[in-house]
């Protein structure tokens, strides 16, 4: 949520250089009082119904089975967003999966 923290985007590549040297990703962010304390803003979580997955033997798991489950997951997320977007103030926005 971009209202909770701000992030510094390093235009000079210093953070990228240090990240490569330390072999870990670094991100410089801040919130209230320029500390890593989140700003007070409402954060809403939505929970959908679980997606039932049939347990299959490992030799029966194919890319088609994985794609079908992935499509069901994305459809569930899209339906959840579309059913709650107006009451959360996002009624004018279109949901896009990239």
Rosetta blueprint (number, residue, H / E / L):
1 X L
2 X L
3 X L
4 X L
5 X L
6 X E
7 X E
8 X E
9 X L
10 X L
11 X L
12 X L
13 X L
14 X H
15 X H
16 X H
17 X H
18 X H
19 X H
20 X H
21 X H
22 X H
23 X L
24 X L
25 X L
26 X L
27 X L
28 X E
29 X E
30 X E
31 X L
32 X H
33 X H
34 X H
35 X L
36 X L
37 X L
38 X L
39 X L
40 X L
41 X L
42 X L
43 X L
44 X L
45 X L
46 X L
47 X L
48 X L
49 X L
50 X L
51 X L
52 X L
53 X L
54 X L
55 X L
56 X L
57 X L
58 X H
59 X H
60 X H
61 X L
62 X L
63 X H
64 X H
65 X H
66 X H
67 X H
68 X H
69 X H
70 X H
71 X H
72 X H
73 X H
74 X H
75 X H
76 X H
77 X H
78 X H
79 X H
80 X H
81 X H
82 X H
83 X H
84 X H
85 X L
86 X L
87 X L
88 X L
89 X L
90 X L
91 X L
92 X L
93 X L
94 X L
95 X L
96 X L
97 X L
98 X L
